[in-house]
Amino acid sequence: MVIVLHRYLYRRLVADVSFGWWRRIGAVLLGLLLVMTIAVLIAGPYEAPFELSRVLAVPGLLWLTPLLYLTVALLFGEIVRPLLRNALARRASRAAQPSGDPRSPDRPDADADADGGPVPAGSVATATDTDMSRRVFVARTVAIGSTTVAALATAESMAGSPRPPGPGLDAVEILLPFAGRWSVRNSPARQVPSHGTNLFGSSYAIDFVGVDEHHRTAGSSSWRTMFATEPPELFFAFGVPVLAPGDGTVVAIHDGELDHEARRSRLALVPYMLGQAGRLADGVPGLAGNHVVIALRDSGAYATLCHLRRGSLRVVVGQQVTAGEHVANCGNSGNSTQPHVHIQLTNTSDLEAAKGVPMVFRRFREWPSGSKQPRLREHAIPEEDSVVESVL
């Protein structure tokens, strides 16, 4: 499909309106854009499986929006073009026909001159030139207009929501629910609601993906990384102990949900997204997967740990737990495409009616995105795309 779309753009925006070097340059440019688009599909939401795809995926992401707008505009033009062409042809015929001339444009001799001879060659050339000029004008108008709109839309989406204010004094301080290094995704430091919705009390939720010292989520890649699913056991986070973020009482647990095959590329995510409606229909078990809810002592908030490994829960309802206690293992159950820990605080243990509560983490070491030097942070929320490690 991606190849077909780029070939279509080449025909309409390059081959139909340019010649010589301009056509060659257009072909090379669209070829590069095709490669970058494929790199985006190969690169996953957490990391690119290969360094080359990591580099190409960045400009490829910027190209996706113009690609959509250009394709839609050109397909709309395919519908309008024949209607416009016929209207212009009828208008030109009426303008060229002398007043009172009984001949109709539909008659065979309509293209002959007044003496019955053929239309002069110069007239044919002029019509052809006019048609080419019109095609060039339309192609350039569509390309420039669609790209401008796409650029504005991309800039707005990259800007995102205004940066949320600090957690404030009402934020509940907890511990990171793991040891080792973890990459931060969907941080409320970037936007609130962090996951794009307030449903199920997820307004201030945050995801952590286990990584190694090189900040990789898995130790190897294969053809399955790009085109198919991978076993969750391949990932560093799978099976790692998940710890209680604070002292409290276990008030709800759920176990028995399967751990899905993992997906690292956007191409592999397509069939997964088609099943999203089914997971939503399943409610909390379909989204949170295997999970534990802890009523935190003193704060009145409830901490929920989601996507736990099937059969790994080590607590029961009513059990008292202390901060840092091993309660389960990281899994890939529920609405999860790769083993990770999802943690959120709410005002009730009933997730279907819960509202999110802001949280901060007591003390941790953080590597900001793109930085090799960590910094020590206290009573804070990690930045998006950073890597964190708990410090006791």
N, C-alpha and C positions, 0 to 999 in steps of 0.2 A: 504493500500500500504506500509506504513512504517513497519508494522508487517511482511508482506510478505518479504520485503527486508532483515530485520534482521534475519528472519528464514532461508532465503537462504544463508546468510553469515555464519550462524551457521552450516548449513549442509556442506558447502564447506570448511570452514576454521577450523571447530572444529570437527564435528561428523565424517567426512571422514578420518581424519588424527590423531585422538587422542583417548585415552581410559582412563578409571578410573578417577583419580582426575583431570587430565589435561582437560578432557572433561567437568567435573563439573565446574571447574574454568572458562573455556571458555563460558559455558552456562550462568553462573552468570554475567560475564563481558558483554556479548552481551545483557543480560536482562537489566542491568543497562544503557547501551547505548541506548536501545530502550526507556526506561523511560525518559532519558534526551532528546531524539529526540522529543518525544511527548510533553515534557515541552517547547521545542523551538516553536513548532507549537501553543501551547496554549498562550505562552507569546507574547505580541504584540510589535510593534516597539517603543511604548512609555513607557509602563510599563507592568509588569506581573500582571495578575489579582489576583494571590495568592502568598504568600511569598515563598511557597515550589517551585512553578514553576519558580519564580524569581531566586532562588538559583540553580536549576537544569539546567536552560536555558543557563547559562554562559558556563559550559563545553559542553553542548549540541551543542551550536553554533560552538565550535571548532571541534566537531565530524562530523558535516555535510559534510565538505570537504573530509575527509578520507572516509566517507560513499559513497560519489559519486564516488571517484576514485576506491575504492575496488569493487563496484558493476559493473562499466564499465569494469574493468580489468577481473573480473570473467566471465562476460557475453561474452566478447571477447574470453576468454579461452574455453567457452562452444562450440564455433564454431571451434576453433583450435584443441581442445583435441581429438576428434575422428579421425581427419586427422593425427595428430601426432601419435596416438596409432596404427593406421593401418600401418603407415610407419615404426614404430619401430618393430611391429610384423613381417612384411615382412623381415626386416633386420635381426632380430633374427633368423627367419626360415632359411634364406640363410646361416647365419653364422654357424648354428647347423648342417646343412645338409652336409655330406661328399662329397668331390669332385667326380663327376661322378655318384653320387647316382641318379638313375632314378626316385626315388619317388618324387612326388610333394606335397607341403604342403596342396594342396587342396584334396588329396586323403584321404580316411577314415583311412588308416594305417599310416598316416604321423606322428602320435603321438606314434607309436610303436617303440621299439628299433630294432636293426639290426636283432635280432633273432625272431622278431614277437611278443615279449612280451610287456607288458605295460611299460610306462615310469616310472622309479623308483620314489618312493615317495619323495625322497630328491630333485629330479629335480622340482617337482610341488611346493614344499615348497619354493625352491629358486626363482622360477618365481613369486610366490605370494609375497614373501618378497621384490623382486625387484620392483614389481608394487606398493606396499605400500610405499617403499622408494621414488619412483618417485612422488607419490601423495603428500607425505609430503614435498618433495623438491619444487614442483610446488606451493603448498599452501603457504609455507613460503616465497618463492620468490615473489609471487603476493602480499602477505600481507605486507612484508617489503618494497618492491619497491613502491607499491601504497601509503602506509602510509608515506614514506619518501617524495615522490612527493607532496602529499597532505599537509604535514607539511610545506614544503617550500612555497607552494602556499598560505597557511593560514598565514604564517609569513609575506609574502610580502604584502598580502591584509591588514593585521592588521597594518603594518607599514604605508600603504597608501601613498599618494603623499607627497612630501616634504612640510613641514609647510610653508604656504605662508608668504611673508614678511608683515610687518605692513601696515596699510592702506595708510600711507604717507600723505603728505600735501594736496594732491588733493582729499582726501576723504571728502565727504559732511557730516557735522554734523547735526543730526536730533534727535528728541525725540522718545522714545519708544512709539508705537501707542496704548497704553493701560495703565490701572491702575492695581494694584494687582500683583500676582506672576505668572510667565509664564516659562515653561520649553523650553530650546533652542534646536532646531533641525536643521541640515543641515547648520551649521554656517560656514561662510567663514573664520573663525579663524582656522578651521580644514583643509579645502582644497578649492581651486578655480579651476574650477567652483564649487560652493557649492552644487549644485544639480546635478552635473555630466554632465552638458551641458551648452553651451552658448546661446542656443536658447531662443527666447522671452526675451532677456535681463536679464536672470536669473543668470548671472555669480556670483554676490555677494548677491544673495537673501538669506533670512533667514526666518525660520519658528519658530513660538512661539505657544506652547500648554498650555492652561490655567490649572493651578493646584491650590490645596488648601495649607494650611500651612504644610501638611504632604507630599506635592509634588505628590499627586495623581491627575489623570486627571478626575476621576469620583468618586462618593461617594459610589458606590455599584458594585457588580459583581454577575453574575448568569451563568447558563449553556450557555446562549447566548453569553457571553463574550468569551467562548472557541470555540464554534462551529458555531455561526451564527452572524447576525448583531444586532445592538442595536440602539435605537432611539437617535438622536443627542442631544435631550433635557436632556439626562442623564449626559452629560458632563459639567463640570464647565465653559468651554469657550463659550458654545453655548449661543448666545444672549447677551454676554457681549459687552459693547460699544467699538468701535474701533475709535481711535482718530487720528486727522491729525498730522503727524510727524513734520510739520513745517508750516510757513505762506506761502500762495500761492493761486493759482487759479485752480478750478476744470476744467479740460480740456476734460475729458472723463469719462463716467460711463456706466455700464452694469448691468441690473437687469433681473430677470425672471427665472434664473436657479434654479432648485430644490435643496434642501438640502438633500444629500444622507443619508441613514442609515449609522451608524458608524461601524467600524471594529477594534477590539482591538487585535485579535490573528492572527498569520500568516496563520493559517488554514482558517480563514474567508477571508483572503486577496486573496486566490487563485482565486475564481471566479471574484473578482474585477479586478485582473491583466489581466484576459482574455479579458476584455473590454477596455484595455488601447489603443489599436489601434483605436477604435472608438472615444475616446476622443481626440487623436492626430489629427484625421481627422477633428474634429470639430473646430480645431484651438484654438484661444485665449479663446472664451467662454467655450469650453469644458475643458480647462486646468485651466484658472484663475477663472472660475465661475463668480459670481457676483463680480464686482470690481469697484474701483474708482481710477482715475489717477489725481494727483495734480502736477501742474507746480510750483515747489518751487521758491519762490522769491529770487533773488540775485544769487543763485548758478547755475541756468540754468539746473538743473537736474529735473527729473520727478519721483515722488514717486507713486508706484502702490500698493494698498492694495487689496489682493485677498481672495477668498473663503468666501465672505460676505453672511450674511443671506438674503434669498429672501424677498423682500419687506421692508428691513430695511434701505435702503439708504435715508439719510436725506439731500442730497445736489443735486444740478443740475449743468449742464455744465455752466461755466461762473461765478459761485458763488465764492466769496472771502472767504477763511477760514483762521483761525489763529491756531497756534500750540496748540494742546490739545483739539481742538474743536471736538465734537461728530459728525462723518460723517456717520457711519453705525454701524451694530452689527456683531459680529463674527458668521460665519455660517459654513456650510459643503458642499458648492457648488463647482462644477468643479472637478479638480483632487485632491480630498481630501478624506482621509479615516477616519478622525477624526476631529472634530471642531478645527480649529487653524487659526492663522493670518499669512499670507505670505506677506512679504514686500520686495520690491526691488526698487533700483534707476536705472534709465536709461537715455540715452542721447536724447530720443525722446518719444513722447506719443504713437507712432505706435509700439506696442509690437512685431509685426512680423518682424520688421526691426531694433529693438532697440539693443543697446549694453549696457552691465551692467556698472554701475558707483559705485565705492567703497563708503561705508558709515561707519560712526561711530555714536555711541549714546552718547548724551551729558553727562548724569549722571545717574547712576543706582547702585543698590545694587545687588550683585551677590553671590549665593551659588554655589561654584564649585561642580562638581559631587562627591558624597560621603562625602561632608563636611556639617556639621551642623552650621558652623560659616560663616556668610556673610562677604563680603568685599566691600568697596566702590570703584567704578571705574568711570573714566571720560574720555571722548573722546576715546572710546574703542569699540571693538567688543566682545560680550559675547563668552565664551568658549562653545564648544559642550557639551551637556548633563547638562549644568548648569541651575540654576533657577535664574531668574532676576526679579527685581521690580524697577519700575521707581522712581527716587528721584528728586523732583523739586527744 
